[in-house]
Amino acid sequence: MLDFKDYGIEMWDDNKISSFRRTLLAWYDNEKRDLPWRRTKNPYHIWVSEIMLQQTQVVTVIPYYERFLDWFPTIEKLANAPEQQLLKAWEGLGYYSRVRNMQKAAQQIMTDFDGTFPSTHSDISKLKGIGPYTAGAIASIAFNLPEPAVDGNVMRVMARLFEINYDVGEPKNRKIFQAVMEKLIDPDRPGDFNQALMDLGTDIESAKNPRPDESPIRFFCAAYLNGTYDKYPIKAPKKKPKPIQIQAFIIQNENGEFLIEKNNDGRLLGGFWSFPIMETDFLGQQLDLFENDSSALETLSKKTIFEQEYNLKPVWSEQYFTPVKHTFSHQKWTIEMVEGLSKKAPLLPSKDLLWVTPQDFDKFPMATPQKKMVQELFKNKK
């Protein structure tokens, strides 16, 4: 059991904790958002919503959530879904490992739990892709178990509430916030308690532009009462995403079809289709092979590397495209597009390639960078 005094936390007595619970839940009863996943106790539905809400705003999630359950109404349907349909359902949400892990977890449920979503916190925690926060959220909301759901929003509220002088971004410090929540959580309405703090943390007590004077729990909040609100939570600045230069090859044949390629390397955007792309670092490595041959270096270019890699000989266009930019959590891509016209030659069997009309693009899962490239391409065709 964590000793709060060791961490500089002055924990309340039972009466104050009870008063805090009543205050928070009364506010939630009046102000809670009407969200589709709050109209059900179905653990599968709640699980889908919680995974989607990781790294994604509520307003974005709602249509995805409704479509996902329409396409995969049961755990069994999710477990057996083909990859292309699975990625299409998640297309545009990002962090695609989430949906892959969901399918693996669905397969676990079918194998280990006879197709029924597990109802204990320990069993829920065994599922692929379900960490402490998600396990706590599902256990408390779907099964009314007194399990905290501690995410960044909740840690922010707790840090201000008790003036916790530990970095919320450090994984090792999570146990502190977990212990505080275990002490505070309402045993009768744990799901509502967790969701109340989620709502509070995403709005009134948000990271940017909080409105502390409107917080229903301001008179419990040490940072508010002591004038230290701006100090909390303590969090080291994030590392900036690494800039990555990408070359994209927009190849069209005489039938108006475009060459697209499936990323099968299992890394970033694995399983998605896009115009063929190469990192500039890879292109540079190919150029380095010719560093002792100046004449070859003069003639070798990104375009000729493409021709060698794909066994195609396009007629290259001089059309200029505005570079496409897209930021992931750890990388910031700048994509330079180059256009070429090619005969519809046989495609290399060693690569997953297709000739596809623009009208059929929607049949393939395509991530946001590809969609941005398509938009830039056809902006220049008008």
PADREN-635694 format. One record per residue (C-alpha): x, y, z; residue in one letter. Coordinates in steps of 0.1 Angstrom, whole numbers, plus 2048, in hexadecimal, padded with zeros to 3 digits. Layout:
% residues N
XYZA;...
//
This chain:
% residues 382
800800800M;80E8217F5L;81583A812D;80985C805F;81F86F81EK;83D86180DD;8338737EDY;8298947FEG;80388D7FAI;7EC896816E;7CF87D812M;7AD88781EW;799877839D;77A861831D;76187E836N;77389481DK;776877804I;751870807S;74A895802S;7608967E3F;74F8787D4R;72C8887D9R;7378A97CAT;7488997ABL;72B8817A4L;71089C7A9A;7228B178FW;725893777Y;70088B77BD;6F88AE76FN;7148B4755E;71E893747K;720891721R;70787B70FD;71E8636FCL;7148436EAP;72A82D6FFW;71A83B71FR;6F982D715R;704809719T;7157F1732K;7207DA716N;7457D471EP;74D7CF6F9Y;73F7F16F0H;75080270DI;7717F1703W;76E7FE6DFV;7678216EBS;784822704E;79D8156EBI;79182F6D1M;79284B6EAL;7B88456F0Q;7C98626DEQ;7A986C6CDT;78F8876D5Q;76B87E6DDV;75C8906BFV;77287D6A8T;76B85B6B8V;74585B6B7I;740853692P;75D83A693Y;74E8296B1Y;72B8266A1E;739819680R;751800691F;7347F06A5L;71F7EF685D;73B7DD673W;7467C7690F;7277C36A6P;7357A76BBT;75779C6C9I;75677E6B1E;752795693K;7707AA69EL;78578B6A5A;77F77E681N;78079F66EA;7987A0650P;7B57B8654E;7AA7D0638Q;7877D5647Q;7967D966AL;7AE7F465FL;79380564AK;77D808669A;79A81967BW;7A582E65DE;7AE851668G;7AE84A68DL;7D484468EG;7E782F6A7Y;7DD810694Y;7ED7F76ACS;7CE7FE6C1R;7B67ED6A9V;7CE7D06A2R;7D17CA6C7N;7AB7CB6CAM;7A87AF6B1Q;7C279B6C4K;7AF7A16E4A;78E7976D3A;79F7766C8Q;7AB7716ECQ;7877756F9I;77A75C6E0M;7957436E9T;79A74970FD;77875671AF;760743703D;7577636F0G;74B77670FT;75D79571AF;76E78E73CP;75E79E75AS;77B7A0773T;7967BB773H;7B27A1772S;7A478F754D;79D7B0742I;7C17BA748S;7CD79A736K;7BF7A5715L;7D67B26FAK;7D97D86F9G;7C67DE71AI;7DB7F1733G;7D37FC756P;7BE81974CY;7A8807733T;7A47E974AA;799800766G;78181374FA;7707F3742I;76F7E2764A;75F801775S;74780C75AI;73B7EA74DA;73E7D576CF;73B7EF788N;75C7E4798L;76F7FE7ADP;78D800796E;79D82278EP;7A282D76AA;7C184276BV;7CA85474BD;7DB876744G;7BB88974BN;7B687976DV;7DA87D777M;7D78A276ER;7B98A6785V;7CA8927A1M;7EA8A679EA;7D88C67A3R;7C18B87BEL;7DE8AD7D5F;7FB8C27C7E;80D8A27BCI;8318AB7B5N;83888E79DY;83B88F777D;81A881769V;82D877749G;84485F75CE;83683B75BP;84683377DK;83084E78DN;80F83F782R;80D82A7A1K;80A84B7B6I;7EB8567A3F;7DD8337A2Q;7E08317C8A;7CE8537CCV;7B28487B6M;7AE8277C8E;7A983B7E8K;7908537D8L;77B83E7C1I;75683A7C9D;74F8157D1P;72B8187C7D;72F82B7A7R;75282579BP;74B827776G;73984977AD;756855791F;77084C777N;75C85C75AQ;75587C76FA;77B881773L;78087A74EM;766894744D;7758AD75DL;7998A7750G;78F8AB72CT;77C8CB730D;77D8E174FI;79E8D475CE;7AE8CF739S;7D38D2733A;7CF8F271EK;7B890E729N;7AA8FF748P;78E91175AR;79590A77FP;77B92378CD;76090D77CE;76D8EC78AS;7538DB7A1P;76F8CD7B6I;7838EE7B9R;77E8F17DFF;78E8CE7E3F;7AB8D87CCC;7CB8E07DEA;7DB8F17C0A;7BC9077BCY;7BA9117E0L;7E09177E3N;7E392B7C2G;7FA9117B3T;7E2905797Y;7FA90F77BD;8168F9789K;8028D8785Y;8048BF777P;82A8BC776I;8348AF754K;8548B0740A;8518BD71CP;84B8A2702K;86689A6E9K;8608AA6C7K;8568916ABP;874888695K;873898673P;87287E657I;874886631Q;85F86F61BI;85F86C5F6Q;83D8615E7A;83A8545C3F;81885C5B2I;818844595I;7FA84357DQ;7F582B55FN;7E483153EE;7C382554CN;7C2840567G;7CB827583E;7E483059EF;7FE8195ADL;7F88125D2I;80C7FC5EAE;8047EB60AK;81C7F1626N;8247CE633N;8427D6649D;82D7D4669G;8397F6675R;82A818672L;80A81665BL;80F7F1656G;7F27E2643G;7E8803633F;7E980C60EW;7F982B5FFS;80C8385E1F;82F8295E3P;84483C5FCI;86883A606M;87A84C623E;895864616T;8AE85162DD;8A8832618F;8AD8455F8L;8CD854605G;8DA83160EQ;8D48275EAQ;8E68465DDL;90483E5F4D;90981E5E2L;9158335C4F;92A84B5D8E;94A8405C5N;93A8435A3D;93386859BS;92386257AS;90A849588A;9048615A5L;8FB87D58DE;8E186857BT;8D4855599L;8B68665AAS;89885E5BFK;8858565A0K;89E83D593T;89F82C5B5I;8798285B2F;87D81A58FE;89680059CQ;8817F75BBE;8607F45A9Y;86C7E9586N;858805575L;86382055EK;84B83E561P;84D85D54DV;852876569W;83E89656BS;84C8B8577E;82B8BF589Q;8328D05ABY;81F8C55CAF;81E8D65EBT;8308BF604P;8178AC61AV;81D8AE63FK;81189665AH;81B89367ET;81A872691F;8228706B6S;8478696B0H;84C87368CQ;845892676K;843889651W;8498A0635T;83E88E615I;84B89A5F3E;83688D5D6M;8428865B4V;82C87B597E;83186457AG;81E85255EL;82582D558S;818811542K;8047F7554K;8207DF557A;8207BF56DP;8277C8591L;8427B85A6L;83579A5B9P;84D7A25D6S;8397C15DEK;8147C55E7D;80A7DC5CAL;7EA7E45B7L;7DE7FB59CW;7BF80C5A9V;7A782759CT;7A18455B2P;77D83A5B5Q;78881A5C6D;7A082B5E0F;7848295FAD;7858035F8K;7A8802607F;7B380C62AP;7C782C626M;7D6840643A;7D5866646T;7F686D634P;7E985B615Q;7C886E616K;7DC88E618K;7F08845F9M;7D087B5E6V;7C289D5EFQ;7E18AF5E4E;7E289B5C3L;7BF8A35B9F;7C28C75C4K;7DC8CA5A8N;7C58B858FK;7A98D1591K;
//
